[in-house]
Amino acid sequence: MTEQLVLGRRVRTYVRGPRTLVEIVRSMAGHGDRIYYAYEGEYLTYAEAHARIVRLAHWLLEAGVEPGDRVGVAMRNYPEWPVVFWAAVSVGAIAVPLNAWWTGRELAFAIEDCEPVMVFADADRLERLKSTGPGSGPMSIGVRTRGVGDLDLEDILHSSADGGIVSPDLPEVALGPESDATIFYTSGTTGFPKGAVGTHRNMLSNLHAVRFRSAAAALMRGEDPADLPRRSMLLAVPLFHVTGCHSIMQPTTAAGGRLVAMHRWDPERAVELIAREEVTAFTGVPTMVLELLDAQRRLGVELPTLKYIGAGGAPAPPEMVRRVTSQLGIEAGNGYGMTESSALAVATSGPLYRAAPDSVGRPPPVTDVKVVDEAGRTVGVGESGELWIRGPNVVRGYWNRPEATAEAITDGWLHSGDVAVVDSEGTVRIVDRIKDVVIRGGENIYCVEVEDALYEHPGVLEAVAFGVPHERLGDELAVVVVTRPGFDLGVEAIEAHVGERLARFKVPTRIYLRTDPLPRNASGKLLKRSVREQILVAETTGGEGPGA
């Protein structure tokens, strides 16, 4: 390690390892006929993937894409997803993975915000974009569809090969560790998503963090990290999230491992794939882990190749590590991070996790954490406060949002929005949440976004959204709606209204309708906590919700 100035911040960085993501792409050719990506019976080798990436990279330059241009990716976890991503970052473009669960309205907002020169999208996403109405917009490249987009990816790849683009090498483009590489959108407290801009160094910092965690766990088991076998990873989380892209796709690609992608999450199908494809590791949100354990027990299928299960993206119940260890007899891990920390900021696994199952672990060597009070002063060991994070993994800021960047990052320290406690050994425990956000099965839902959508209905006078505990999902979304006089508004109408405006996972699962005003304090501020407590007390005692 060394200490250097990165984007005006003095941080520790790794001396060895790739400096840009291009080095990972170049290494892919050396893995030849080894399977890179398996998807529902389709298999893509490293040699095939590398050839497609090279062809597409050359085509992007011929199409006029320049360093810093944005290239959108809006599709399922098809084999084309990593091909497009790696090709874009290899020519200096900024890859913008768009949430495939968004509505057309949400997709349109992100595209208008980051102004990509082109968007690679599958049929469903192209259809949603068309539903927003006519407009110039970026060039659309269809994936697994014919005649829907302006161009088709397969035609581009074939024409590139037939038209003379047969170079086995990537084009030479001047890039460095601080070159922008990605924009991942994260929901904002204003109700509008913000694009977190990550550099090549940011993303590669996560690669080092994953390697460090694996090596540390191996040493604690008495094994040599150099002898660790290549992983075959079950990819069940979306690549448009940093967990899927940074923590699963990137390290697996860099190590020459196999990615086994699912069309959609189904725990029994996951058990089948793990057994058939000889999967060695799986990482998902805690809900998925628990469902996988239930399915394995229900089906009675032995999984001898599976050696590791990790969780992230949402709080993991302590019972999870105990179940993984007792039921499967394998190692479990947990991690904490966010889009703005390029995924992993803190991690734990093996004996450390078993000893402290309520923790999220410790930061890697180049990352610092501290706990501060409301004034930004560091609190004592064992005292609670907001967790702040600093290191080469912290993004440079939000796309075209200087004020939001200044609010989120202070002198290189990223404000997590979570309340934590750090003990004398540096182990972090997350104890509460500051931000008005619901994490449902690993997906962030900002309450104001849902409330804004509700207020667009003419029959809604007042609305409040909040999270309530759920055994599997961590949280589920509840709303209390005060209806306007003269409107006969029902639960189904609310669900339909929100579903037309926001992604399906943001549609509330508990809806309480009332006619009385919501409680407010003397200054008129809504007492959201009071409303939430009424709901929880009523459900615990078997009573009715507020205004029911």
N, C-alpha and C positions, 0 to 999 in steps of 0.2 A: 504493500500500500504506500501511497504518498499523499501529501496534501497539496492542493492546487486551487487556483481561482477558476470557478466554473460559473459562467453567466453572472459574474460579479459577486458570487458567493464563495467563500473559502470552505472547501469540504475535502474529506478524504476520498480518494479514488483508488481503484485497482490498477496496478502497473501492467499486469499480464492480461491476456485475453483479447478478444476482438475489439477494435476501436469503433467500427461501424457495423450495421446489420448486413452490409454487402459481404463481409467476410463469412457470415453464416451461409449466405446463398452460394458463395463460391465453393464452400466445403461440401455442399450437397452432391456435387458431381462425383466426389470420391467414394460415395456410398453405393454407386452403381445400381445393381438390380435388387437391392434390399427394398422391401416394401416401405414406402413413406406414408401413404394415406389409404386407409380402407374405409369404404363407405357403402353400406348396404349391398355387399357383393361386388363392388367395384374396387380395383386395386391400382394404385398409382405408385410406380417405383421412384426412387430418388433420381435416377437418370432421366426418366420421363418428365418428372416435375421440373428438374433443372433445365431441360431443353425447352419446356413451355415457358418458364420464367424468362429465359434468355430471349426467346422469340418475342414475347410480349414486351420486354424491356426495350428492345430495339424498335418495335412498332410504336411504343409510346413516344420515343424521341422523334421518330419520323412524323408522328401526328402533331408534333409541336409542343409536347409537354416539357416544361422547363423546371429546374430545381425550385422548390417552393410552391409549385402549383398543387392544388388539392385534387385527389382522385378518390371518389366515393366508392365504397363497397357495401352493397345492400343485398344480402342473400343469406340463405341457410348455410350450415356448415358443409357445403358441397366441396369436393376436391378442388374446384376452381378458386375457392376463397383464398387459401394460402398462395396460390399461383399469382393471383392479382395483387395481393398484399406485398409479396416479396419483390415482384417486378416493379411496383410503384416506388417502394423505398429505395430500390437499387439504382434508380435514375434520379434520385434526389427529390422526387415528389413527396408530398405529405399524404399518407394513406389515411382516409377518414372512414373507419368502420361505422356504419349506420345501423341503429337498432332495428333488427328485422321484425320486431314485434310492434313497432310504431305504426300508427295510422298514417294515411296519406298526408294529413295536415301536419303531423309531427315531422315526417320525413321532409316535407316541403320547407318547414321552418329551418331545419339544419342545413339544407341545401342553399337556401337563401342566405343563411348566416355565413357559411364558409366558402361559398361560391366555387364549387369544384368545376374543373374544366370538363370532367366526364364522370359518369357514375356507372359502375358495373353492377347490374341488378338481375335477379331472377324474375320469373313471370309474375309472382305474387307482388313483389315490391314495385315492379314497373306498373302493374295495374293500379296499385294504390297511388302512385305518383300521378298517373293519368287522371284519377278521380278528383284531383285537386283543381282541375281545369286546365285549359290551354295556356301555353306560355313558352317563351324561348327556352329557358333553362339550359342545363349542361347537356352535352352529348350523352346519350344513353347506350350502353353496350349490354345487349341481352346475354344472359347466361342460362343455358338449358331451355332456350326458347327460340323460335324462329319467327322473324318478321314483326316482333313486338317492339324491340329497341331500334335505334338508328342503325346500329351494326350488331353483329353477333360474334361472341368471343371465339367460337370454334372457327368461324370463317376467317377471323383475324389470324389465328394461330396457323391455319392451313395456308392462307395466302402468304403469310410471312415465310413459311418454309418453301412454298412453291415460287415465291417471288425473289428468292436469292438471299434472304436473311437466314443463313446457315452457320453463322459464327457460333462456335461452341462456348464463347466467352461473353460475359456481360459487357455492355458498353462502358467505357471509361468516363466517369463523372466525378468531379471534385467534391468530395464529402468529408466531413469531420465529425468528431463525437458530438459537437454542439449543433450540428445541422438538424433542423426540424424533421421529424419522421412520421409522427402520428397526431391526429386529433381525435380523441375519444370524448363523446358527449356525456355529460353527467347532469342529472336534473338539478335545477337551481331553486333556491328559496324564493326567487322572484316569480317562479312559475314557468320560466323559460330555460331550456337546457343551455349549458355553457360548454364550450369546446375546450378541453384541457389539452394543451399543446405539449407533446412529449418529444424529446430529442433522441438521437441514436444512443447517447450515453444513458439517458433515462431508462430506455427499454433494456439495454444490456445490463444495467445495474440489477434488474430483476433476474436475469440469467445467472449472474454471479451469486445472488441471494439464494436461488434454488440450489445451485451447486454447493454452496457453503452448508446449507441445511442438510443436504444428502451426505456430504462428507463428514459433518459433525456426528450425524446419527450413526454412520458406519463405524467411526472410531469408537463411539460409546458401546457398540456391539462387539468391539474387538476385531473389526474387519478393516482391510486396506481399501480406502476409497478408490484407488486406482483399479481395483478388481471388480468394481460394481458392474453388473451386466447392463446392456442397453435396455431401456424401458420400452414397453409397449403400453401406451396410455389410452384408456377409454376417454374419448372426448364427448362429454355429454352436456357441457356448458357452452353457451354461444361464444363464438370467436369475436363478436362485436363487443365483448367485455374484456377488460384487461386480464381477468383470471384466465380466460380461455386463450387469449392471444399471447400475453406476456409470460404467464406461469405454466402453460401447458404446451402450446404450439412452439414457442420459441426454444425452450430448453430441449424439447424432444427433437426438434429439427437439428439443433446444434450438436446433439449427441448421436445423431444417426438412428434414432429410435422410430417406433411406429405409432402413428395416430389412428385410432379406430373410432370413427365418428358415427354418431347416431342421428337418424332423421329427426326424431323427437324423443324426449325422455320417456322411457317406460321401464320400470325397475325389473320386470321379468325378462324383457328383451335385453337389458343390460347384463343380467346374469348369464343369459345365453351367449352374448357376444364375448364376455370375459372368458367363458369356458372354451368357446369355439376358436377365438383368435389368440388364445393364450396371453391374455392381457396381464401385465404385471403390476400396474398401478392405476388408481382412479382418484381423481380429485373433483369434488362437486360441492354444492352448498350443503349444509348439514341435513336439510330435508331429504336430499337425494341419497345421502349416505344412509340415513335411517331407513328409507324405503328400500334401498338395495339390501340391507341386512335382513329386513323383513322378508323380501322376496327370496333371498338365498335360503333362509330357514324354511319358508313355506314350500319351496320347490325341492329342497333337500339335495341341491346340486353342489358337489365338491368343486372348489376353485383352487386347485393346487398351485397354479402359476401366479396368483395374486399375492403380492408381497407388501403392498402399501396402499392405504386409503387416507386421503387428505381432505380437509374441509376448509372452506373460506367463503367470503362473500356475505356472511351473516353470522350472528353469534351461535356458537356450537354448545349444546348442552353437555355438561361433564359426563353424562351417561354415555355419550357417543364413543369416547375413547375406551371406556370399559367394555362396551359391546363389541367393538372391533377386535379388541384384544382377546376377550373371552370366547366369542363366537367363531372368529376366523383364525385366531392365534397369530396375527400379523401386526405390523407396525402401523400406528396411526399418527397423523400430523394435523396441525391447525395453523392457520395464518391470519394475519390482520393487515389490512391495507385499504387503499381506495384508489380511484382512478388517478387522483392527483399525486399519489406516491408511486405510480407505475406498478400497481399491484402490491407485492409483498413489502411491508415495512417492518414487520415483526413476525417471527415464526417459531414453532416448536414442534418436536416430534420425539418418538421413542421414549426412553426413560424419563426425560424432562417433562414430557406431556403427561405421562402416567402419574408422575409425582405431583403435578399441579394441573389437573384436568380443567380447572376453571380459568386458566390463563391462556393468553395467546402467544406467550413465549418472550423471546428477546430479539433485539434488532441485530442484523448482520454487522460485520466489523466497520463498514463505512457509513452506517446510519446511526444518527443520534436521536434519542427521544427525551423529552422532559415533560413534566406535568406543571401547569401554571394555574394561578388563580385568575379572577376576572380582570385584574389589572395587568396580567402578563408576567407576574412575578413567579419565579420557580418556588414550588412548595416543598415541604420536607418529605423525606422518604416515608412511604406508607400513607401519605395524605392524598386526598382526591382532588382532581382539577382537570382542566382540559388537556388532552394529550397533544403535544406538538412534535413534529417530525422534521428532521433536517438530514440532507444527504444528496448524493448524485442522482438519486431516484426521484426527487421532487421535481415535478414539471416546471417549465419556465413560466407558465401562467395560462390565462384563458384567452382564447382567440378573440381579439378585438374587444376585450373587457378589462381595461387597465384598472378601473375602480374595483371590480370584483377580485382581480388578482391582488391588489394591495390589501384588500380585506382578508384574503385567504392566506397570504404568505407575508410574514414579517421578518426581514433580515435573513431570508432563506429558510425560516421555520414555517412549515405548513400547519395550519390550524385544523385539527382533525374533526372537531365538532363532537367528539366523544369524551365522556368523563372516564378517567382511568386512574389506577393506582400502580405505582412502580415500587417494588420492594428493594431491599438492600443488595440483592443479586442482579438487579436489572430486569426482573421478570415483570411483564406488563399484564394487568388485568383490566378489562373493560367493564365498567360498572353501570354506566348510564349513557344517555344520549342527549346532547345539547340541541342539535338541529331538529327542526320540526319535520322529521323524516320517518317513514315507515319502511322497514326492510322486510319485504314479503318474499320468502324463499330465495333470498339473494338479490332481489330486484329492489332498487331504491324508488320509493314513491314519495315525492315531496307534497305535503298536505296542501300547500297553497295552490299547487297546480290542479289538484282535484277540486278544491273549493272554487277556484276560478271557473272551471268547467261547469260546476253546478250553478253558479250565479248567472250563467248564460241562458238558463231556462227561465222563461217568464213567470213560472209558477213558484220559483224559489225566492223566498224573502230573506232567509238567513241560512247559512250552512257552515258546518265545522267538520273537519276530517281529522282522524287520529288513529293510532295503532292500538290494537288490543292483542294480548298474548295468544299464541297458537302453538300447540304442542309440536307440530311438524314444521310449519313455515316460519316459526320465530314470531312473526307478527302477521296479523291480517288487518285489512283496512275497514274501518267503520266510519260512517258519517251520520250526523244528526241534521235533519233538514227541517226548517220552519217553512211551511207552505203559505203562499200568499192567499188571502181571502178570495173565494170565487174559483179557485183551481182545485180540481179533483185529481191530485197527483199521487200515484201509487209507486210501489217499490220497483215494479218492472219498467215503468216509464223512466225512473231515475237511472236504472241500469242501462237502458237503451240510450239515454241521453249522454251519459258519460262514455259509453262504449263507442259512440259515433265520433267522439272528440279525442279520446286518449286510448293508449294501448290497452289490450284486454286485462293485463295484470294490474292496471290501475283502476279498474272498475271495483267499487266497494262491494265487499261480500256481506257486510252487515249494514243495513239501512234502517234508521229510526226516523219516523215522521212525527212531527208535532205542530201544534198551532200556537203554543205559548212562546214568547221571546226567549232567546238564549240568555243565560245569566251573564251579567257584566259587572265590573267594579264601578266605583264612583266616577272614574275618569272615562268610563265607557268601554274599557278594554274587555274583550271577550274572555271569560274564564273557562278556557278549553280544558284545563286540568280538572275542574269541577265537573264538567260534562262527562269527561272520560271516567272519573271516579263513580259517578252515578250509574253509568253503564256497567262497570265491573261489579259494583255492589249488587245491582239488580240481578245480574246473571249468577252471581255467587249464591244469593239468597232465593233465587227462583222467582224474583219479582219481575216487574215490567220495566223496560227502559224509559228514559225521560220522555214524557209527553206521549207515551204509547197509548 
